[in-house]
Amino acid sequence: MPLPLVLLADKDIRQDAGEIGFLYLEAMSITGLLYTGSVYIKDRYRPLAYNPEVPMEERMRGGSKNSFFAGHVALVATSTFFTAKVFSDYHPDSKLKYLFLWSSCSGYSRHFVPAACRR
């Protein structure tokens, strides 16, 4: 999440740090609201809710019902894409802008790579 701090190394971007910081706060707030609010819209149970070996009181807790978006992956993706977009807006011809998208692989691997491969 602190990846956008790298942008402060650029003199042109640093001049607009206040506006960019506000835009980053806005992007992260919207992501947080969508993640947090999604559990009220859609009931998606965690796997432990279906496990008969887990005690019933643990399976019935409110936290067993909020298995929708992966919050930390969503926040990392927002941070990464925001940084890549700001950098590419200030330096449209730079090949370095693609380096910022590397951490988006965490979101991809979390959802599309089998768990055994992530260890």
N, C-alpha and C positions, 0 to 999 in steps of 0.2 A: 503493500500500500504506500510506502514512502517513495516509490519510484519517481513520481513527478518532481521530487527534490533535485533529481539529476538535471532537470531543465534549468535550474538556477545557475548552472555553470555557463550557460549561454548568455552573453551580454544583451542581445536583443530581447530575449525572452525575459530576462531579469528585470528589464525596464517596465514590463507589464505584469510583474509578479502579483500585484494586488488583484487585478482582474482575472488572471489565470487561477490564482488561489481560490477566488470566489466561484469561478466556474467548476473547479475541481470539487469544492465543497458541495455545490449544487448537484453534480453528477453522482457523488457518493451518497448524498442524501436521498436522491431518487432511487438509486439502487437499493439502499437500505429499506426504504419504504416499500418497494415492490417485494423484496425478500420477506420482510416481516409481515406485510399485509397478505401475502399469498396463502399463509396458513389459515387465514380466516375465510378465504374464498374456496379453497379446495382441500378436502380431507384426503391426505395421502399418508398412510400409516407406515411407520418404520418396521423393518423386518422383525424386530423383537416383539412387536404386538401379535405376531402370528406364531411365535415360538412357545410351545406348551411347557418347555422347561423353565421359562422365565416366570417368576411369581406374578399372579394376576394383578396385584396392586401396582406393580411396576409397569405391566402391560397396559393398564388403564390410565396411567398418568397423562396429563396434557401434552407432555413432550413427545409422547409416542405417536402423536398425530401430526407432527410438523416435518414430514420428510419430503418437502417439495424442493425448491431450489437449494442448491448448496451455497450458503451465504458467503463463506470465505472464498469460494471460487468466483462467485459473482463480483465480489469486491475487488479481487485481484484482476479479473478481466476488465472491469471498469477502469481501474487505475492504469492498467497497461494500455488499453485502447485510447484512453484520454491522453496519456503521455505521447503515444505514437501520433495521434491527430494533431496535438499542439506542435510537436516537433516538425511534422510534415507541413503544417501551415506556415511555419517560419522558414523552413528550408525545403521547399518542394522538390528540388532536384537532388537532394542528398540520398545516398544509398543507405546511410545509417538509420533511416527511419524504420527499416525492417527489423533492426535489432531489438526494438522495443516490443515486438510481437512475440518474442520467444517465450515469455512467461505465460502467454495464452495457452501454451501446451499443457499447463497444469489442468486447466479446465477440460481440454480435449481428452487428456489421459484419464481424468477422473470419471468421465462418462462413457468413453468408448474403448478403453483398454481394459482387459480383464484384470481383476484385483490381484491375481497371482503374478502378473507381470510388473506391478507397481511396487513390489517389495524390494 
